[in-house]
Amino acid sequence: MSVEALEKPSPALDAFRTRATKKTDLFKTTLPTRKVEAWHYTSLRSVDDIKWHEAEAIPAEQVSALLESLSLPQTKSRIVFANGRRQEQYSHQSDQIKSNAGFSFPVLKQNFTALLNESLGTEGVTLTVPAGVDAGTLALVSLTQGAHISTHLHHKIVLEEGASLKLFDIHVGEGSYLTNPRFDIVVKENAHLHHVKIQKESPESTHLGIVSVQVEERGNYDSFTLNKGGHLARHEVVAVLNGRHASVHVNGIQVVDGTRLNDLTSMIHHAAPDCNSRQTVKTVLSESGQGVFQGKILVDQVAQKTDGYQMNQALLLSEKAQINSKPELEIYADDVKCSHGATVGALDDEQLFYLRSRGIPEAQAREILVQAFLIDALDLVADEEIREVLLRSISL
């Protein structure tokens, strides 16, 4: 992805550069505009005009109140961040998950979201699940509160050979802030990571998140994202299948109303033979909401016997709502099975009539059909605990 210069000054970029902890390419570039292909459907103009400053600590009683308002899964491991600061009093970590001094990870070149985090990120978790260990469930909670503040958590997680982990990645807050979380993940041979992201940021906020993941032989990265909050929210996944029989699932739901925009963008790179990837994203849009789905499957010449699939389905509840969908295939191998598709539609009049004819009020009938459309996506989630948490999160 390339980054193109804006012609006018950028208060946001000036503020980010002043706060940068590292001398990175952020000093050579500008915020991407819609002329940049990867940002063609998602404008950052609302970000550009604000001098984002560093967040102050949230008082303990407010952290406690925010946590109590959440429906968190029961876990042995929970790590809480508030305005980018780790909250030890609310965090506890199983002995099966080891803190790590750090590890190197390839930098995402020319990716603005990753570059912004690389320049300003100072905190985050660096964890390893040792070989052969089932570490259970980890809830990673990010709370944000304030006006014109930004946070840049950078998390690094490694699953050693044969390890497994369920990761609930939860983002909520109050105010007009910007969050820029980044995950660098390595899933080694025969390891398995469930990554569930629940993004329910404040309706006035901006969320620019990115996940980069490498999956080795017979490893599995199985993710599901609920993209429901933020005035502007983008969840981006860059996944590389590096070993034979590796698999990646990048599924999700987006719920967009008002004048909000939610964007789910992915790039799944098949770099080894006999791998498979699956992606299904469902989006419900009402009022003047805008949804974006951009999904690319890249298949190297060496990646024979690749099996890749992408599907985007959108339900429009208003004539003013809008969905932009761009599934894309780039294939250099000749023995592959890859497909993509997109559907856009409204509520089924016959189904609506059927429910109303049985005495169900129209508003309730519509809600039943919308919920059925979204819940259908949860059939992709095999784990009952994860499905239950997602079901509660959709309804709240």
C-alpha positions, -999 to +999 in steps of 0.1 A: +000+000+000+014+034-009+009+066+009+003+098-010+009+133+000-017+158+009-012+193-004-024+212+027-009+212+062-021+185+086-026+195+122-030+158+131+002+147+115+021+176+131+008+165+165+017+129+158+053+138+148+058+159+179+048+129+201+066+102+181+090+081+201+108+068+171+122+084+140+102+066+114+089+071+079+060+090+095+082+121+091+084+115+053+048+108+046+013+122+051-022+108+059-035+088+030-062+103+009-089+087-012-064+088-041-046+059-024-063+027-035-063+011+000-081+042+014-104+049-016-136+042+003-125+055+037-117+091+042-094+103+070-105+139+068-122+138+102-088+127+116-067+152+098-081+184+113-075+175+150-043+179+171-044+146+188-027+147+222-015+122+246-041+107+269-042+114+307-048+085+331-084+076+338-093+078+376-096+044+392-133+047+400-141+055+364-120+025+352-140+004+376-173+018+364-164+011+327-154-024+335-186-031+354-206-019+325-192-047+303-203-082+298-168-098+300-162-136+295-151-155+326-113-160+323-082-170+342-063-143+324-074-107+319-053-077+311-068-042+312-056-010+296-071+024+303-061+053+280-031+032+269-019+024+305-019-011+319-042-014+350-024-040+372-052-039+398-077-052+373-053-076+355-044-112+362-024-136+341-023-174+341+011-190+346+005-208+313+010-175+295+045-162+297+055-125+294+082-121+269+110-096+267+102-090+231+108-104+196+114-091+162+087-089+137+088-078+101+076-042+099+046-036+077+060-014+050+040+015+036+010+007+058-001+040+074-020+024+103+010+002+112+034+031+107+014+054+130+015+027+157+052+020+151+059+057+157+038+063+188+033+030+204+049+026+238+028+000+257+011-033+250+015-069+259+043-092+247+032-128+254+042-163+245+022-195+250+048-223+254+049-253+231+021-278+237+002-256+262-035-249+260-036-215+277-073-212+279-089-178+275-073-143+277-094-112+278-075-081+266-096-050+274-089-015+261-108+013+277-105+049+264-121+081+277-115+117+267-116+143+239-090+146+211-067+121+227-051+091+209-037+058+221-014+034+203-012+000+220+012-025+203+007-062+212+030-090+203+018-126+207+036-159+199+020-194+200+048-219+201+045-253+184+012-271+193+000-243+217-035-229+217-052-198+230-086-181+229-081-143+228-110-119+235-099-085+222-124-058+235-124-021+228-149+003+244-148+039+255-164+074+260-157+105+241-141+117+208-108+099+209-086+079+184-074+044+191-048+028+170-042-008+183-018-031+166-013-069+169+018-088+157+010-125+159+030-156+152+012-190+151+038-218+149+035-254+137+002-271+148-007-241+170-042-227+171-053-191+180-090-180+182-089-142+180-123-126+188-124-088+184-153-068+198-151-032+187-177-011+204-160+022+207-178+055+214-200+068+185-178+099+183-145+080+182-120+069+155-106+033+156-077+024+133-067-012+141-044-036+123-035-073+129-005-088+112-003-126+115+021-153+103+009-189+103+034-218+101+028-254+090-006-268+101-011-238+122-045-221+124-055-185+129-093-184+134-106-148+139-141-132+141-146-094+144-177-075+156-172-040+141-200-021+158-187+012+172-168+044+163-177+073+140-149+060+118-137+025+124-113+004+103-102-032+112-074-044+089-058-079+088-026-088+069-022-126+071+006-147+057+003-185+054+039-196+056+038-234+059+020-264+043-016-270+055-018-237+074-052-221+076-066-186+082-102-176+089-111-138+089-148-136+095-169-108+109-200-087+113-204-049+109-234-030+122-235+006+110-260+034+116-263+072+118-235+088+097-209+063+109-185+044+086-171+009+094-144-007+072-131-042+073-100-047+051-079-078+046-050-091+027-045-129+029-012-140+014-008-177+005+030-182+005+030-220+008+012-250-008-019-268+005-032-239+026-067-227+029-083-193+039-119-184+045-135-150+049-172-142+053-183-107+063-219-096+069-228-059+072-261-043+083-265-006+074-292+018+084-299+056+082-268+071+064-243+045+075-215+035+052-198+001+051-166-010+034-153-044+027-119-049+009-106-084+008-076-096-013-063-131-017-027-132-030-014-166-041+023-170-048+035-194-076+048-218-050+014-220-033-001-248-053-033-265-041-044-233-024-081-232-014-093-196-008-128-181-004-142-147+003-178-135+006-193-101+016-230-098+022-247-065+030-282-057+042-294-022+035-322-009+057-322+027+043-320+043+008-293+065+022-271+037+035-241+026+014-218-004+011-186-005-009-173-040-015-141-049-033-131-086-031-100-093-052-079-122-063-042-121-074-031-156-084+003-168-097-001-206-091-020-227-117-035-254-094-057-235-070-094-232-060-102-196-052-134-177-053-150-145-041-184-129-041-206-101-028-244-097-023-264-066-014-301-066-006-330-053+016-353-071+040-373-098+024-409-085+020-424-120+021-406-129+054-417-095+068-453-102+057-452-137+073-441-123+107-467-095+106-495-118+096-488-136+129-494-105+149-458-093+153-455-055+151-435-043+121-406-028+141-402-061+160-405-081+128-378-061+112-355-066+142-361-103+141-350-105+105-319-083+110-309-104+140-314-136+120-291-122+092-264-114+117-267-146+138-264-166+106-228-154+105-222-170+140-226-204+124-190-199+113-179-200+150-175-235+162-166-227+198-197-224+219-181-200+245-171-176+217-204-178+200-223-170+232-201-139+239-206-127+204-244-132+206-246-111+237-224-084+222-246-082+191-277-077+211-263-051+236 
